[in-house]
Amino acid sequence: MIRIEHLRKEYPNVTPLKDVNVEIRDGDVISVIGPSGTGKSTLLRCINLLERPTSGKIWVDDLEITDPKCDINKVRQKMGMVFQSFNLFGHRTVIENIMLAPMDLLRKSKQEAYDTGMRLLRTVGLAEKALNYPDELSGGQKQRIAIARTLAMDPDVILFDEPTSALDPTMVGEVQAVIRDLSKTGKTMLIVTHEMAFARAISNRVFYMDEGGVYEDGAPEQVFDHPLRENTRRFVRRLKVLELNIESRDYDFLGMAGEIDQYCNKNQIAPKLASRIHLAFEELVQQMLVPALESPRIQAVIEYSEADERATMTVRYNGEPRDITAEGDELSLTLLRGVAADMRYSALDDAAYPNQLDLTFSG
């Protein structure tokens, strides 16, 4: 078991890990997902101390590996890591790459290291490449060799740092197939990946990294189908979000319209859908809500899903509970109904925003 308490890692200009607290059970296969820059790779590198944590503690079984007295080299013999960039020795053959560490670190005989290496090459489907050099292999083959080299040390824990990110898309499947087979062996595995379907299929747990830690931890079905927290929901559903806040009748309407333009252009939203978003914002906010509220306080959140090319707009506003769709300007309501596939009002138990209107737009 790996136990992490209050792990923090600071760099001069950024702190990717602020407070990580998590337990990793023996046999767990954990996919680590999240936006770029949220500390996924840093977490793996801290677990095997390729990066020294700024503070916090890490235990592997009952051994605190962050203790300065700990012999981390012995710990690493049971904790393998597979990198993005293969890190094979170009001047050695494939089988020599695999034999090297077991002979040097585990003191295995040359014959034993060779036999183990060939068995592992057969496992990853590359026994015929034993005498080739790395520059004679494709990217996918190199990564499979890197996995075999890691397995040659018979680690209890394997850390995969985006193992397919440097590969041509046509080679991703062959590496994923090897990792999928490994996931059935009972070894503890942490896999940083941007491949959501792969993460869902291979894992018994998923860590979603955000806000300096493990923001959400759960089974794949929970994290991908029923996320408990907002940032997770937006990430797994590939939602692009724009939030606009209005606190005065004299707000900058043209400026906000420009923000919507930039948002639509940046996320390559189809012109027809972008036009619907624009029109809905203008009619609902500018024509209906602002004139009706004495001191308007309005929050509009636009979400665009890359997965299904749909958009929603959630508009929350102050004042007494009031369904604007039941008593608003008829012309504006007609225009809204024309652009929105669905429109629903809710009264909220919220002092700041007691009213909410949800609009859905399709392409």
C-alpha positions in Angstrom: 0.0 0.0 0.0 1.1 3.6 -0.7 -0.1 6.3 1.7 0.4 10.0 0.9 -0.2 12.7 3.5 -0.2 16.5 2.9 2.1 16.2 -0.1 3.2 19.5 -1.5 5.5 20.3 -4.4 6.5 23.9 -5.2 8.6 25.2 -8.1 9.8 28.8 -8.3 6.8 30.0 -10.4 4.1 27.4 -9.8 2.8 24.9 -7.1 1.2 22.0 -9.0 0.7 19.9 -5.8 -0.7 21.8 -2.8 -2.1 19.2 -0.5 -2.4 15.6 -1.7 -3.9 13.0 0.7 -4.7 9.6 -0.7 -4.2 5.9 -0.1 -3.3 3.5 -3.0 -4.2 -0.1 -2.2 -2.2 -3.2 -3.4 -3.6 -4.2 -6.8 -5.2 -0.9 -7.6 -5.1 0.1 -11.2 -5.6 3.9 -11.1 -5.9 6.2 -14.0 -4.8 9.8 -13.3 -6.6 12.3 -15.4 -7.1 16.1 -15.4 -6.2 19.2 -17.3 -2.6 20.0 -18.3 -0.6 21.6 -15.5 -2.6 20.0 -12.6 0.4 18.0 -11.3 -0.4 14.5 -12.7 3.2 13.7 -13.8 4.6 15.5 -10.8 2.6 13.2 -8.5 4.1 10.1 -10.1 7.6 11.6 -9.9 7.1 12.4 -6.2 6.0 8.9 -5.5 9.3 7.5 -6.6 11.2 10.6 -5.5 12.5 11.6 -8.9 11.1 14.9 -7.6 11.6 15.6 -3.9 8.4 16.9 -2.3 8.5 20.3 -0.8 6.7 18.9 2.2 4.5 16.0 3.2 5.1 12.3 3.7 4.9 9.2 1.5 4.8 5.6 2.9 5.3 2.5 0.8 3.9 -0.3 3.0 5.3 0.7 6.4 8.4 2.5 5.1 8.4 6.3 5.0 10.3 6.9 1.7 10.4 10.7 2.3 12.6 10.1 5.4 16.1 11.3 4.4 17.5 8.1 5.9 15.5 5.9 3.5 17.5 4.1 0.8 15.3 5.2 -2.2 17.3 3.0 -4.6 16.1 -0.1 -2.9 12.5 1.3 -3.0 12.8 2.0 -6.7 13.8 -1.7 -7.4 10.1 -2.5 -6.5 8.7 0.6 -8.2 9.1 0.8 -12.0 8.4 3.8 -14.1 7.5 4.0 -17.8 8.1 7.4 -19.4 6.8 9.2 -22.4 10.1 9.2 -24.2 11.1 5.5 -23.8 14.7 6.3 -22.5 16.2 3.3 -24.2 20.0 3.0 -24.7 20.6 3.5 -28.4 23.9 1.7 -28.5 22.5 -1.5 -27.0 20.3 -4.1 -28.5 16.7 -4.6 -27.3 17.6 -7.6 -25.2 20.6 -5.8 -23.8 18.4 -2.9 -22.7 16.2 -5.3 -20.8 19.0 -7.4 -19.3 21.0 -4.4 -18.0 19.2 -3.4 -14.8 18.5 -7.0 -13.5 22.2 -7.8 -13.9 23.5 -4.6 -12.3 20.9 -4.0 -9.6 19.4 -7.5 -8.8 22.7 -9.3 -9.5 21.1 -11.8 -11.8 23.3 -14.0 -14.0 23.5 -13.1 -17.6 21.6 -16.3 -18.6 18.8 -15.6 -16.1 18.5 -12.0 -17.2 18.4 -13.2 -20.9 15.8 -15.8 -20.2 13.6 -13.3 -18.3 14.1 -10.7 -21.0 13.1 -13.1 -23.8 10.0 -14.2 -21.9 9.0 -10.6 -21.4 9.6 -9.8 -25.1 7.2 -12.6 -26.0 4.7 -11.1 -23.5 4.8 -7.8 -25.3 4.9 -9.4 -28.8 8.4 -8.4 -29.8 10.6 -11.5 -29.3 11.7 -11.2 -33.0 13.2 -7.7 -32.2 15.6 -9.0 -29.5 18.7 -8.2 -31.5 17.5 -5.0 -33.1 18.6 -1.6 -31.9 16.1 1.0 -30.7 16.5 3.2 -33.8 15.2 0.3 -35.9 11.9 0.2 -34.1 8.7 2.2 -34.3 7.5 4.4 -31.5 5.0 1.9 -30.3 7.6 -0.9 -30.4 10.0 1.2 -28.4 7.3 1.9 -25.7 6.6 -1.9 -25.5 10.3 -2.5 -25.0 10.4 0.1 -22.3 7.5 -1.7 -20.5 9.3 -5.0 -20.8 12.4 -3.4 -19.4 10.4 -2.2 -16.4 8.9 -5.6 -15.9 12.3 -7.2 -15.9 12.8 -5.7 -12.4 9.6 -7.5 -11.2 8.2 -4.3 -9.6 5.3 -4.4 -7.2 4.2 -0.9 -8.4 4.4 0.4 -12.0 4.0 4.1 -12.8 3.1 5.1 -16.3 3.7 8.7 -17.2 1.5 9.4 -20.3 2.9 6.2 -22.0 1.1 6.9 -25.4 1.3 10.7 -25.7 4.5 10.6 -27.8 3.1 8.0 -30.2 1.6 8.3 -33.6 -2.2 7.5 -33.2 -1.8 4.3 -35.2 0.6 3.0 -32.5 -1.4 3.8 -29.4 -3.5 0.7 -29.5 -0.6 -1.7 -29.4 0.8 -0.1 -26.2 -2.6 0.1 -24.6 -3.1 -3.6 -25.3 0.0 -4.4 -23.3 -1.0 -2.2 -20.4 -4.5 -3.7 -20.4 -3.0 -7.2 -20.1 -0.7 -6.0 -17.3 -3.7 -4.6 -15.4 -5.0 -8.2 -14.9 -1.8 -9.4 -13.2 -2.5 -7.9 -9.8 0.3 -5.4 -9.9 -0.4 -1.9 -8.5 -0.5 0.6 -11.4 -0.8 4.4 -11.7 -1.4 5.6 -15.3 -1.3 9.2 -16.3 -3.4 9.4 -19.4 -5.5 11.7 -21.6 -7.2 8.7 -23.2 -10.6 8.7 -21.4 -12.0 5.6 -23.0 -8.8 3.7 -22.1 -8.9 5.0 -18.5 -12.5 3.9 -18.1 -11.8 0.4 -19.5 -8.6 -0.4 -17.6 -9.0 1.1 -14.1 -10.7 0.2 -10.9 -10.2 3.8 -9.6 -9.8 7.2 -11.3 -8.0 10.2 -9.8 -9.1 13.5 -11.2 -6.4 16.1 -10.5 -7.3 19.7 -10.1 -6.8 22.6 -7.6 -3.5 21.2 -6.4 -4.6 17.8 -5.4 -6.8 14.7 -6.0 -10.0 16.7 -6.6 -12.1 13.5 -7.1 -11.4 9.9 -6.4 -13.8 7.1 -7.4 -14.7 4.2 -9.6 -14.7 4.9 -13.3 -18.5 4.6 -13.5 -18.8 7.3 -10.8 -16.2 9.7 -12.2 -17.2 9.4 -15.8 -21.0 8.9 -15.5 -21.9 10.6 -12.2 -19.1 13.0 -11.2 -19.7 14.5 -7.7 -17.8 17.7 -8.3 -18.2 20.5 -10.9 -14.7 20.6 -12.3 -14.8 16.9 -12.8 -18.1 17.1 -14.6 -16.8 19.8 -17.0 -13.6 17.9 -17.7 -15.0 14.4 -18.4 -17.8 15.9 -20.6 -15.3 18.1 -22.4 -17.2 21.2 -21.5 -15.8 24.6 -22.4 -17.1 27.3 -20.0 -17.6 31.0 -20.1 -18.9 32.9 -17.1 -20.3 36.4 -17.4 -21.4 38.5 -14.4 -23.6 41.6 -14.5 -24.0 43.9 -11.4 -25.3 47.1 -13.0 -27.8 48.3 -15.6 -24.8 50.1 -17.1 -22.8 46.9 -17.7 -20.7 46.7 -20.9 -23.0 44.8 -23.2 -20.7 45.2 -26.2 -17.7 44.0 -24.3 -19.6 40.9 -23.1 -20.8 40.2 -26.7 -17.1 40.4 -27.7 -16.3 37.8 -25.0 -18.9 35.5 -26.3 -17.4 36.0 -29.8 -13.9 35.1 -28.6 -15.3 32.1 -26.7 -17.1 30.8 -29.8 -14.1 31.3 -32.1 -11.6 29.7 -29.6 -13.7 26.6 -29.2 -14.6 26.4 -32.9 -18.3 26.5 -32.2 -20.3 26.3 -35.5 -21.6 29.7 -36.7 -25.3 28.6 -36.4 -24.9 27.5 -32.8 -22.8 30.6 -32.0 -25.6 32.8 -33.4 -28.1 31.1 -31.2 -26.0 31.7 -28.1 -25.6 35.4 -29.0 -29.3 35.9 -29.7 -30.3 34.2 -26.5 -28.0 36.3 -24.4 -29.2 39.5 -26.0 -32.9 38.7 -25.6 -32.8 37.2 -22.2 -30.3 39.4 -20.4 -30.3 42.7 -22.3 -33.9 42.9 -23.4 -35.7 41.0 -20.5 -33.8 40.8 -17.3 -31.8 44.0 -17.0 -34.8 46.3 -17.7 -37.0 44.3 -15.2 -34.5 44.3 -12.3 -34.0 47.5 -10.3 -30.5 46.6 -9.2 -29.6 43.7 -11.5 -27.3 41.0 -10.3 -27.1 38.3 -13.1 -24.7 35.4 -13.6 -24.7 33.8 -17.1 -22.7 30.5 -17.5 -22.3 29.2 -21.1 -21.1 25.6 -21.5 -20.2 24.0 -24.8 -19.7 20.3 -25.1 -17.1 19.2 -27.6 -18.4 15.6 -27.3 -21.9 16.2 -28.7 -21.5 19.8 -30.1 -24.3 21.1 -27.9 -24.4 24.2 -25.6 -26.2 25.3 -22.5 -26.7 28.7 -20.9 -27.6 28.9 -17.2 -28.7 32.3 -16.2 -29.2 33.1 -12.5 -30.7 36.4 -11.3 -31.7 38.3 -8.2 -35.1 39.7 -7.1 -38.2 38.0 -5.9 -38.9 34.5 -7.3 -40.1 35.3 -10.8 -40.4 33.0 -13.9 -39.4 35.4 -16.6 -40.6 32.9 -19.2 -44.2 33.3 -17.9 -44.4 37.1 -17.9 -41.6 38.4 -20.0 -41.8 40.4 -23.3 -43.6 38.2 -25.8 -41.4 39.1 -28.8 -38.2 38.2 -26.8 -39.8 35.0 -25.6 -40.8 34.0 -29.1 -37.2 34.6 -30.3 -35.8 32.6 -27.3 -38.1 29.7 -28.0 -37.0 29.8 -31.6 -33.3 29.4 -30.8 -33.4 27.2 -27.6 -34.2 23.5 -27.9 -35.3 23.6 -24.2 -35.9 26.3 -21.6 -36.7 25.7 -18.0 -37.2 27.9 -15.0 -36.3 27.0 -11.4 -36.8 28.8 -8.1 -33.7 28.4 -5.9 -33.2 28.6 -2.2 -30.4 31.1 -2.7 -30.5 34.6 -1.2 -28.1 36.0 -3.9 -29.7 34.3 -6.9 -33.2 33.0 -6.2 -34.0 32.5 -9.9 -32.5 30.3 -12.5 -33.2 29.8 -16.2 -31.6 26.9 -18.1 -31.5 27.0 -21.9 -30.2 24.2 -24.2 -29.0 24.7 -27.8 -28.3 22.2 -30.4 -26.3 22.6 -33.5 
